[in-house]
C-alpha cells in the first residue's frame, strides 16, 4: 500500500487544473466584453468628431444638411465614395481637406446622413 498516500495529491492536482481551466475561460470572456464596449464608444466618438470636422471643412460648400449648396448633395453617400472624393477633390472641390482618421470620421458622418 505504498501508492495510496499519493491519491489525495492527485485529486488536488486534477482539481487545480480544472480550476485553472475555468479561470482562463472566465479570463478570456472579460477582455472581449470590454473591447466590444470600447468599440461602441469609439464609434460614437468618431461620429461626433465627424460632425465637427464636417462643419469646419465641408459645410460651406455642401450645406448644413449635406443638401448641397455650391456643391452636390452628399448625404447618405457611402463612406468609400466620400473618402475618395476627399482624397481626389473632384472638380472645384479642394483635395485632402481632411486626412487619415479625420477623413474616415467625416465619411462615416456623411454616410449616416449627419446622424
Ligand atoms: C470649396 C467647396 C467645397 C468644399 C469645402 C468641399 N466640397 Fe465636396 N465638392 C465640391 C464640389 C464643387 C463638388 C462637385 C465636383 C464635381 O463633380 O464637379 C464636390 C463633390 C463632393 C463629393 C462627390 C459628390 C458627387 O455626388 O459626385 C463628395 C462625396 C464630397 N464633395 C464630399 C465633401 C466632403 C466630405 C467635404 C469636407 C471634407 C467636402 N466635400 C468639402 C465642393 C466642396
Boltz pocket constraint, residues with backbone or C-beta under 6 A from the ligand:
constraints:
  - pocket:
      binder: B
      contacts: [[A, 53], [A, 54], [A, 57], [A, 58], [A, 59], [A, 60], [A, 61], [A, 62], [A, 70], [A, 71], [A, 72], [A, 73], [A, 74], [A, 77], [A, 81], [A, 82], [A, 85], [A, 86], [A, 90], [A, 91], [A, 92], [A, 93], [A, 94], [A, 97], [A, 98], [A, 106], [A, 107], [A, 110]]
      max_distance: 6.0
